[in-house]
Amino acid sequence: MYTRENPSPRYAELIGVYRQAHVEGIPHCGNAPEQAFPGKVRVQHVSRISFLTKLYGVESLLDYGSGKGDQYRTEPGGTDLKTVYGVDEIVCYDPGYQPFSQLPDRRFGGVLCIDVMEHCPKDGLPWIVDEIFGYAEHFVYMTVACFSASKTLPNGENAHCTVEDPDWWRALLSETGARYPSVTAEVVFLELDFEREIITEAVSRFND
């Protein structure tokens, strides 16, 4: 079994690929370095996260897999997510982006993990999910895409290296969540409806 201390060769390989993308961009996809995994959060997630932070009264958040963290760089007249969430602190962690690659050494009121899980190698997911739950005092908010990405990585691979259906993910999350009964997880599963050419969402809660 792989662990944080003993990750798989596949995990190490992908970290290297993402670090390359952050520095060099993804030219074949038309992405300059600053456009490669900048970090983003859609409006519906902002609303849900804001509800959770206020429900649990948390003061700190960890964004696990934050990309470059552009979502927290407020432009004049823009939205300050720290204010919207009502928290004092948001810490970014992303092993594929050197400035945020230092692993945190403490827990946070809530952990955000948006557009991350499907980018992780399957053989590392048990310890990665466990690590995410372990950083949370009250809640985890996570999204999981259950379809292949439209973009590829610098090495030509699809950006979503783990594509499984929601039931597969629910089994993994239920098993992990059982070890953290005080942590509630809200997980948004995204599926691609090929006939209607839209992305649908299904929300599951664990330890609620």
C-alpha positions in Angstrom: 0.0 0.0 0.0 1.3 3.4 -0.9 1.5 6.3 1.6 2.5 9.9 1.8 5.9 8.7 2.9 6.1 6.1 0.2 4.1 7.3 -2.8 3.8 5.3 -6.0 6.1 6.0 -9.0 3.0 7.1 -10.9 2.3 9.8 -8.3 5.8 11.1 -8.5 5.6 11.1 -12.3 2.4 13.2 -12.3 3.7 15.7 -9.8 6.6 16.3 -12.2 4.2 16.7 -15.1 2.2 19.3 -13.3 5.2 21.2 -12.1 6.4 21.3 -15.8 2.9 22.6 -16.8 3.0 25.4 -14.2 6.4 26.6 -15.4 6.2 26.0 -19.2 2.4 26.0 -19.8 0.7 23.5 -22.0 1.5 24.8 -25.5 -0.5 22.2 -27.5 -3.6 23.3 -25.6 -2.8 26.9 -26.1 -2.2 27.5 -22.4 0.6 29.9 -21.4 2.2 29.2 -18.0 -0.1 31.7 -16.2 -3.1 29.9 -17.7 -2.1 26.4 -16.6 -4.2 25.4 -13.6 -4.6 28.9 -12.3 -7.1 27.9 -9.6 -10.8 28.6 -10.0 -14.1 28.2 -8.2 -17.6 28.4 -9.8 -20.4 30.4 -8.4 -22.4 27.5 -7.2 -19.4 26.2 -5.2 -18.9 29.6 -3.6 -22.5 29.5 -2.3 -22.2 26.0 -0.9 -18.9 26.6 0.7 -20.1 29.8 2.2 -23.1 27.9 3.7 -20.8 25.3 5.3 -18.3 27.8 6.7 -21.1 29.7 8.4 -22.9 26.5 9.5 -19.9 25.2 11.3 -18.5 28.6 12.3 -15.0 27.8 10.9 -12.2 30.4 10.9 -9.8 28.7 8.6 -9.8 26.8 5.3 -7.3 24.7 3.5 -7.6 24.6 -0.3 -6.0 21.2 -1.1 -5.0 21.2 -4.8 -5.4 25.0 -5.2 -3.4 25.4 -8.4 -1.8 28.8 -8.6 -4.5 30.2 -6.1 -5.7 32.9 -8.5 -9.2 32.5 -7.0 -7.9 34.3 -3.9 -6.1 37.2 -5.7 -8.7 39.9 -5.6 -8.8 42.4 -8.4 -10.1 45.9 -7.7 -13.8 45.6 -7.4 -13.6 41.8 -7.4 -14.9 39.3 -5.0 -12.8 38.6 -1.9 -13.6 34.9 -1.1 -12.2 35.2 2.4 -14.8 37.8 3.1 -17.5 35.9 1.4 -16.7 32.7 3.3 -16.4 34.7 6.5 -13.1 33.2 7.5 -9.8 34.7 8.8 -7.5 32.5 6.8 -7.3 30.4 3.6 -4.1 28.4 3.1 -3.2 27.0 -0.4 -1.6 23.6 -0.9 -0.7 22.1 -4.3 2.2 19.7 -4.7 2.3 20.4 -8.4 2.9 24.2 -7.9 6.2 24.9 -6.2 5.2 28.0 -4.2 2.4 26.1 -2.5 4.1 22.7 -2.3 4.9 22.8 1.4 2.6 20.3 3.2 0.6 22.0 6.1 1.4 20.8 9.6 -1.9 21.5 11.3 -5.7 21.1 10.9 -8.2 23.6 9.5 -11.9 24.2 10.1 -12.7 23.1 6.6 -10.9 21.6 3.6 -11.7 22.5 0.0 -10.8 20.1 -2.8 -12.2 21.3 -6.1 -11.3 19.8 -9.5 -8.5 17.6 -7.9 -9.5 14.0 -7.3 -9.8 13.0 -10.9 -6.2 14.3 -11.5 -4.8 11.9 -8.9 -3.5 8.4 -9.7 -5.8 5.7 -8.6 -3.1 3.9 -6.6 -2.6 7.0 -4.5 -6.2 7.9 -3.8 -6.7 5.9 -0.5 -3.9 7.9 1.2 -4.7 11.2 -0.5 -8.4 11.1 0.5 -7.4 10.0 4.1 -4.9 13.0 4.2 -7.7 15.4 3.1 -10.1 14.2 5.8 -7.3 14.3 8.4 -6.7 18.0 7.8 -10.4 18.9 8.5 -11.8 19.6 11.9 -15.4 20.0 10.7 -16.0 19.6 7.0 -14.6 18.7 3.6 -16.1 20.1 0.4 -15.0 18.2 -2.7 -15.9 17.9 -6.4 -15.2 14.9 -8.5 -15.5 14.8 -12.3 -16.5 11.4 -13.6 -15.5 11.8 -17.2 -12.4 12.4 -19.3 -11.1 16.0 -19.6 -11.2 18.0 -22.8 -7.5 18.8 -22.3 -4.3 16.8 -22.1 -1.2 17.2 -20.1 2.3 18.2 -21.5 3.1 14.5 -21.8 -0.1 13.9 -23.9 -2.1 12.1 -21.3 -5.7 13.1 -20.5 -5.7 15.4 -17.6 -8.3 13.2 -15.8 -6.2 10.1 -15.0 -8.8 8.5 -12.8 -12.3 8.3 -14.3 -14.8 6.3 -12.2 -18.5 6.5 -11.7 -20.0 8.1 -8.5 -20.6 4.7 -6.8 -16.9 3.9 -7.0 -16.0 7.2 -5.4 -18.8 6.9 -2.8 -17.3 3.5 -1.6 -13.9 5.0 -1.2 -15.2 8.1 0.6 -17.5 6.2 2.8 -14.7 3.9 3.9 -12.4 6.9 4.6 -15.1 9.0 6.2 -15.8 6.2 8.7 -12.4 6.9 10.2 -13.3 10.5 10.7 -16.8 10.5 12.2 -16.6 14.1 13.3 -15.9 15.4 9.8 -18.9 15.9 7.4 -18.1 15.7 3.7 -20.1 17.2 1.0 -19.1 15.8 -2.4 -20.4 17.1 -5.8 -20.1 14.4 -8.5 -20.0 15.8 -12.0 -21.1 13.6 -14.9 -21.3 14.3 -18.6 -24.6 13.8 -20.3 -23.6 13.0 -23.9 -27.1 13.2 -25.4 -27.8 16.7 -24.0 -24.1 17.7 -24.0 -24.3 19.1 -20.5 -22.6 18.4 -17.2 -24.9 17.2 -14.5 -24.3 17.4 -10.7 -25.2 15.0 -7.9 -24.4 15.9 -4.3 -23.7 13.3 -1.6 -23.0 13.9 2.1 -21.0 11.6 4.3 -21.1 11.6 8.2 -24.0 14.1 8.1 
